[in-house]
Every structure is written in C-alpha cells, then in structure tokens.
Amino acid sequence: MEPRDYRFYKISKEATEQIKKATDEIQAKRQKLLNEAIESVGAKGVSFSNSWGENGTTIRAFAFAVDKEFDFAVKELQRTSELMVIRAKANSKKGKEFNAALDAAKDELNKKLKDLPCFKDYIINKFDIQCCSISQHGSGAGMRMLETIVGYPQIDKSFLICAIPNHERGMDKQPSVPDCFEEITYGVFYDLSNSN
C-alpha cells in the first residue's frame, strides 16, 4: 500500500455499533444459506468471488475435500491442503449432470446472497464509498489495483478503519464520505491496523 494512493478514515463508534448489529444478523443468514448449499452438493466449503469491485458477497465455486472420490473424471481448478475446486470432465453423462447441478446450486445461492452482502460490501454500499482504480507500482514497474479497504483495527474493535483510493492522484471519482468518518493519517491507520 502506497500512502499517497489513499485517504484514511476512522468510522465513529456509534456508526460501528449499528454496522456490527446489522452485519451480525446478515452473517447469520448468510451462513445458514451457505451451509445448506454446501451440504446439498456434498461439498465442504466454497470459494468466494473477489475481483474488481467484488468483495466476497457471492461465491465463485464449491470446494470439495481433497480425498473425496467421484465416479466420473474430474479436473482440479484449484487446490489447498484440505480442499479442491473441481469441474467434472464433460465426456460423460454423470459429469455433465454433476456440472449442471453445481452451476444451478451456485446460481440459486448467489441470487440469495446478493441481498445479504458480506461485511465489506455492506459497509461500502451503506456509505457509498466503493472506489476501484489502477495506480503505478511504487517501483515504477507494473500497475496495481486500488480498492476501498475496510475493517476493524487489530486491538480496539469498537470502531472501524478504512482506506479509500485518493482522487487527487488522478483516480476515479472520489466518494463523498459521511460525517461519521474522521480523516486520519497513514501513520495512525498503520498503527491501528498493525498493532499487536
């Protein structure tokens, strides 16, 4: 993170309390839907969608235990020590049916999850502070994506902190921040987000 590319804020304790209450309720509903969908396809987890302006509200794929056996050929798309994201090879009827069932379950789940945003999306949408842009890397080589960052400090969980890409650096339109946002320096933001 290059400090010059962002503006840093502390969100008031009052606003944070309201956010926590709302996001706790949403998270409980999200978790119930996720558990039901995971169980319905025999998976063990999911991979969330994270990319340009997507912060994990919807899922990208279901993830299965690495030792799960299938009675059709599969192709691994991603693997960790415990989970794998797979697609069935479409050269068999069972494989085609499996892929169709996965796609249908994912689509149905994502329709429901869009109304129950993840923590980060809830805050970004509530305050309309979404901002994505591209900046030159500090070394001068390559480009990097900049996006709104929001979360709790390491120690004091009574307020939130966020970093919004800086319009003065030639980025996209600078979002208007509400009164409950107090601008802070990068040093304060760094200390809050990295304290042990």
C-alpha positions as CSV (number, residue, x, y, z in Angstrom):
1,M,0.0,0.0,0.0
2,E,1.4,3.4,-1.0
3,P,0.1,6.0,1.4
4,R,-0.1,8.6,-1.4
5,D,-2.7,6.5,-3.2
6,Y,-5.3,6.5,-0.3
7,R,-7.2,8.6,2.1
8,F,-7.5,7.1,5.6
9,Y,-10.5,7.2,7.9
10,K,-11.8,6.1,11.3
11,I,-15.5,5.4,11.5
12,S,-17.3,6.6,14.6
13,K,-18.1,4.2,17.4
14,E,-21.8,4.9,17.1
15,A,-21.9,4.0,13.4
16,T,-19.7,1.0,14.0
17,E,-22.2,-0.3,16.7
18,Q,-25.0,0.0,14.1
19,I,-22.9,-1.7,11.4
20,K,-22.0,-4.6,13.8
21,K,-25.6,-5.3,14.7
22,A,-26.7,-5.3,11.1
23,T,-23.8,-7.3,9.8
24,D,-24.1,-9.9,12.6
25,E,-27.7,-10.5,11.6
26,I,-26.8,-10.7,7.9
27,Q,-23.9,-13.0,8.6
28,A,-26.1,-15.5,10.4
29,K,-28.5,-15.6,7.4
30,R,-25.6,-15.9,5.0
31,Q,-24.0,-18.8,7.0
32,K,-27.3,-20.7,7.0
33,L,-27.7,-20.4,3.2
34,L,-24.0,-21.3,2.7
35,N,-24.3,-24.4,4.9
36,E,-27.5,-25.6,3.2
37,A,-26.0,-25.1,-0.3
38,I,-22.7,-26.8,0.6
39,E,-24.5,-29.8,2.1
40,S,-26.8,-30.1,-1.0
41,V,-23.9,-30.7,-3.4
42,G,-21.7,-32.7,-1.0
43,A,-19.0,-30.0,-0.8
44,K,-17.0,-28.9,2.3
45,G,-16.7,-25.2,1.5
46,V,-16.8,-22.5,-1.1
47,S,-14.5,-20.1,-2.9
48,F,-15.8,-16.5,-2.8
49,S,-15.7,-14.1,-5.7
50,N,-13.1,-11.4,-5.2
51,S,-12.1,-9.2,-8.1
52,W,-12.7,-5.7,-9.4
53,G,-15.4,-4.4,-7.2
54,E,-16.3,-7.8,-5.9
55,N,-15.5,-8.4,-2.2
56,G,-16.8,-11.8,-1.4
57,T,-20.6,-11.4,-1.3
58,T,-21.2,-14.2,-3.9
59,I,-19.4,-17.5,-4.4
60,R,-17.2,-18.5,-7.3
61,A,-17.3,-22.2,-6.8
62,F,-17.9,-25.0,-4.3
63,A,-14.9,-26.7,-2.8
64,F,-14.6,-30.4,-2.0
65,A,-12.5,-32.4,0.4
66,V,-9.2,-33.4,-1.4
67,D,-9.8,-37.1,-0.6
68,K,-13.4,-37.1,-2.0
69,E,-13.8,-39.7,-4.7
70,F,-16.0,-39.2,-7.7
71,D,-17.3,-41.9,-10.1
72,F,-16.5,-39.8,-13.1
73,A,-13.4,-37.9,-14.3
74,V,-12.7,-34.5,-12.8
75,K,-10.4,-31.6,-13.4
76,E,-8.9,-29.7,-10.5
77,L,-9.1,-26.0,-10.9
78,Q,-7.6,-25.0,-7.5
79,R,-6.3,-27.0,-4.5
80,T,-5.2,-26.3,-0.9
81,S,-4.0,-28.9,1.6
82,E,-7.7,-29.7,2.6
83,L,-10.0,-28.5,-0.2
84,M,-10.1,-28.5,-4.0
85,V,-12.3,-26.7,-6.6
86,I,-13.2,-29.1,-9.4
87,R,-15.3,-29.5,-12.5
88,A,-16.3,-32.8,-14.0
89,K,-15.0,-33.6,-17.4
90,A,-17.9,-33.3,-19.7
91,N,-17.2,-36.5,-21.6
92,S,-19.8,-38.5,-19.5
93,K,-23.4,-38.2,-18.7
94,K,-22.7,-38.2,-14.9
95,G,-20.1,-35.5,-15.4
96,K,-22.4,-33.3,-17.3
97,E,-25.2,-33.8,-14.7
98,F,-22.7,-33.0,-11.9
99,N,-21.6,-29.7,-13.5
100,A,-25.2,-28.7,-14.2
101,A,-26.2,-29.4,-10.6
102,L,-23.2,-27.4,-9.3
103,D,-24.0,-24.5,-11.6
104,A,-27.7,-24.5,-10.6
105,A,-26.8,-24.6,-6.9
106,K,-24.3,-21.8,-7.3
107,D,-26.7,-19.6,-9.3
108,E,-29.5,-20.1,-6.8
109,L,-27.2,-19.4,-3.8
110,N,-25.7,-16.3,-5.4
111,K,-29.2,-14.8,-6.1
112,K,-29.9,-15.1,-2.4
113,L,-26.5,-13.9,-1.2
114,K,-26.7,-10.7,-3.3
115,D,-29.4,-9.5,-0.9
116,L,-27.2,-10.4,2.1
117,P,-23.9,-8.7,1.4
118,C,-20.6,-9.7,3.1
119,F,-19.2,-7.4,5.8
120,K,-17.0,-5.3,3.5
121,D,-19.7,-4.9,0.8
122,Y,-22.3,-4.0,3.4
123,I,-20.2,-1.1,4.6
124,I,-19.1,0.0,1.1
125,N,-22.8,0.0,0.0
126,K,-24.2,1.6,3.1
127,F,-21.9,4.6,2.8
128,D,-21.5,4.5,-1.0
129,I,-17.7,4.5,-0.7
130,Q,-16.8,2.0,-3.4
131,C,-13.8,3.1,-5.4
132,C,-11.6,1.0,-7.6
133,S,-8.7,2.3,-9.7
134,I,-5.3,1.5,-11.1
135,S,-2.1,3.0,-9.9
136,Q,1.5,2.7,-10.9
137,H,3.5,0.4,-8.6
138,G,5.9,2.3,-6.3
139,S,8.9,0.8,-8.0
140,G,7.7,2.2,-11.3
141,A,7.2,-1.3,-12.8
142,G,3.7,-2.5,-13.4
143,M,0.3,-1.5,-12.3
144,R,-1.7,-2.4,-9.2
145,M,-5.4,-2.4,-8.4
146,L,-6.5,0.0,-5.7
147,E,-9.8,-0.5,-4.0
148,T,-11.7,0.6,-0.9
149,I,-10.4,-1.3,2.2
150,V,-12.4,-1.5,5.4
151,G,-12.1,-3.5,8.6
152,Y,-11.5,-3.5,12.4
153,P,-8.2,-2.4,13.9
154,Q,-6.1,-5.1,15.4
155,I,-6.8,-4.3,19.1
156,D,-9.8,-1.9,19.6
157,K,-12.9,-3.4,17.9
158,S,-15.2,-0.5,19.0
159,F,-14.7,1.3,15.7
160,L,-13.8,0.6,12.0
161,I,-11.0,2.0,9.8
162,C,-11.0,2.3,6.1
163,A,-8.8,3.4,3.2
164,I,-10.3,4.9,0.1
165,P,-8.3,5.4,-3.2
166,N,-7.2,9.1,-3.5
167,H,-8.9,11.1,-6.2
168,E,-6.0,13.7,-6.2
169,R,-3.8,11.0,-7.7
170,G,-5.9,11.0,-10.9
171,M,-8.1,8.1,-9.9
172,D,-11.8,7.6,-10.4
173,K,-14.4,9.9,-8.7
174,Q,-13.6,10.4,-5.0
175,P,-16.6,9.1,-3.0
176,S,-18.2,11.6,-0.6
177,V,-17.6,10.4,3.0
178,P,-20.3,10.8,5.6
179,D,-19.9,12.8,8.8
180,C,-19.2,9.7,10.9
181,F,-15.9,9.3,9.0
182,E,-12.9,11.1,10.6
183,E,-9.9,11.5,8.4
184,I,-6.7,10.1,9.9
185,T,-3.1,10.0,8.7
186,Y,-1.4,7.0,7.2
187,G,0.7,6.6,10.3
188,V,-2.4,6.3,12.6
189,F,-4.0,3.9,10.1
190,Y,-0.9,1.8,10.0
191,D,-0.6,1.7,13.8
192,L,-4.3,0.7,14.2
193,S,-4.1,-2.0,11.5
194,N,-0.8,-3.5,12.6
195,S,-0.7,-3.2,16.4
196,N,-0.2,-6.4,18.3
